[in-house]
Amino acid sequence: MNATTLTETAKYRVEHVGPSESWGDLVLQRAPGSTMKGKGFLGAKLGLTGMEISVNSMPPGQAYPFSHAHRKNEELYLFLTGTGAMLLDQDVVPVGPGTAIRVAPPVFRCWRNTGTVPLTCIVIQAQAGSLEGATAADGVLATESPRWP
């Protein structure tokens, strides 16, 4: 993935992965001589330690040529543009802008574009059952109001 590092400090890292319209140009090297177009992982680029994230774009009429499951990780698919369908084991679920789907590790999944524009989504992957506290339990409010420069 050709992400551009905008800022990097010991506390955070900012990457520019381009607008979703450009995600179809991403090329993922899966193995020597095997590539996948329209998918880019952000984990290594951002230095993520508790999740993996990918940005994805599939052209009209295309489908993933394989189905996959995970041993430990659940996935959240958040669809941004286009229309399509996800195959979850033997169930077919329609997807479109704003569709969010959580998939448990052992469920075999793949997706296809049934529309006329690219089907884009962000996929977030994390170990199932590892969340120790959601925002309300884990969050800490600052004692002062934000001071914008």
Residue pairs with C-beta under 8 A, 6 or more apart in sequence:
1 17
1 26
1 28
1 40
1 41
1 42
1 45
2 26
3 15
3 16
3 17
3 40
3 42
3 45
4 15
4 16
5 13
5 14
5 15
5 45
6 14
6 15
6 16
7 13
7 14
8 14
13 45
13 46
13 47
15 42
15 45
15 46
17 23
17 40
17 42
17 55
20 55
20 57
20 80
20 81
20 118
20 120
21 118
23 38
23 40
23 55
23 56
23 57
23 118
23 120
24 37
24 38
24 57
24 58
24 59
24 118
25 37
25 38
26 37
26 38
26 39
26 40
26 55
26 57
27 35
27 36
27 37
28 35
28 36
28 37
28 39
28 40
28 41
29 35
30 36
38 56
38 57
38 58
38 59
39 54
39 55
39 56
39 57
40 54
40 55
40 56
41 52
41 53
41 54
42 48
42 52
42 53
42 54
42 55
43 51
43 52
43 53
46 53
50 126
50 127
50 130
51 124
51 125
51 126
52 73
52 124
52 125
52 126
53 122
53 123
53 124
53 125
54 122
54 123
54 125
55 120
55 122
56 120
56 121
56 122
56 123
57 118
57 119
57 120
58 64
58 82
58 84
58 111
58 112
58 113
58 118
58 119
58 120
59 113
59 118
60 82
60 113
60 115
60 116
60 117
60 118
60 119
61 113
62 112
62 113
63 110
63 111
63 112
63 113
64 110
64 111
64 112
66 110
67 87
67 108
67 109
67 110
68 108
68 109
68 110
69 105
69 106
69 107
69 108
69 109
70 105
70 106
70 125
71 105
72 105
72 127
72 128
73 105
73 125
73 126
73 127
73 128
74 102
74 103
74 104
74 105
74 125
74 126
74 127
74 128
75 102
75 103
75 109
75 123
75 124
75 125
76 100
76 101
76 102
76 103
76 123
76 124
76 125
77 86
77 95
77 99
77 100
77 101
77 103
77 111
77 121
77 122
77 123
78 99
78 100
78 121
78 122
78 123
78 124
79 95
79 96
79 97
79 98
79 99
79 100
79 119
79 120
79 121
80 97
80 120
80 121
80 122
81 97
81 117
81 118
81 119
81 120
82 96
82 97
82 113
82 115
82 117
82 118
82 119
82 120
83 94
83 95
83 96
83 113
83 114
83 115
83 119
84 94
84 95
84 96
84 111
84 112
84 113
84 114
84 115
84 119
85 92
85 93
85 94
85 95
85 111
85 112
85 114
86 92
86 93
86 95
86 101
86 109
86 110
86 111
87 108
87 109
87 110
87 111
87 112
88 101
88 103
88 107
88 108
88 109
89 107
89 108
93 101
95 101
95 111
95 119
95 121
103 109
104 128
105 128
111 119
111 121
112 119
113 119
132 138
